[in-house]
């Protein structure tokens, strides 16, 4: 299922005129996280490929980080400094 849920994500997506998934993908890319979106839906695939046009500025990023997360949100870590187990 789609994990791009929550009022904070919806607010930023509405402000930017893009999908919630695009906001989360752009935010992750801005953090240096490699993303591999998956979809069988042509519209979603096209949205995923159109991320170069999506903007998540510092204020949006702060809103996403500080906002209330959905109860099933799973945190990930960035491998900027290495991902040795």
HUQUI-V569330 format. One record per pair of residues at least 24 apart in sequence whose ideal C-beta (glycine too) atoms are under 6 Angstrom apart, sorted by sequence separation. I is the first residue (numbers start at 1). GAP is how many residues later the second one is. D is the distance in whole Angstrom. If there is no record, write none. Layout:
BEGIN
i;gap;d
I;GAP;D
I;GAP;D
END
This chain:
BEGIN
i;gap;d
22;25;6
26;25;5
25;26;6
30;26;6
19;28;5
26;28;4
27;29;5
26;30;5
22;32;5
18;36;5
27;37;6
33;45;6
32;46;5
31;47;6
12;48;5
32;48;5
8;59;3
6;64;5
5;65;5
END
